[in-house]
């Protein structure tokens, strides 16, 4: 019988949790402009890096990015706004030549588990109009306050009769 060997010294395992989880990717038309909403769940306070790209004719074209360089044809037409748990791509003067598979990639800095990616196929004739108040609801609580105070306002109005 051989003596019992101790288990090999275990190496520390670097545990990395996915810090960003894309929950939803949607697209809509705001006048002549395309808006692509990339909603995510944030699990870290690390800064967020993103990339919006389009694949057409089997080629990837970077529209707007903090990860790589945007292509010239999109540079003057595209901008990105960031809100709580939402990264929005705005592409001005959207035409049928801008149709294709849009991709949103998100990654928190210092998150080495890889990018979180979601795709959406964008065809101009099939796009819905953007809801005009969706950003207001996400950014401000005044609308909720107004809705909650309506019964109170009606009661005050009723008393004054």
HELIX and SHEET records of a PDB file:
HELIX    1   1 UNK A   72  UNK A   75  1                                   4    
HELIX    2   2 UNK A   96  UNK A   98  5                                   3    
HELIX    3   3 UNK A  124  UNK A  126  5                                   3    
HELIX    4   4 UNK A  134  UNK A  139  1                                   6    
HELIX    5   5 UNK A  142  UNK A  159  1                                  18    
SHEET    1   A 5 UNK A  78  UNK A  83  0                                        
SHEET    2   A 5 UNK A  86  UNK A  91 -1                                        
SHEET    3   A 5 UNK A  33  UNK A  42 -1                                        
SHEET    4   A 5 UNK A  20  UNK A  30 -1                                        
SHEET    5   A 5 UNK A 128  UNK A 129  1                                        
SHEET    1   B 4 UNK A  59  UNK A  65  0                                        
SHEET    2   B 4 UNK A  48  UNK A  56 -1                                        
SHEET    3   B 4 UNK A 100  UNK A 108 -1                                        
SHEET    4   B 4 UNK A 116  UNK A 122 -1                                        
END                                                                             
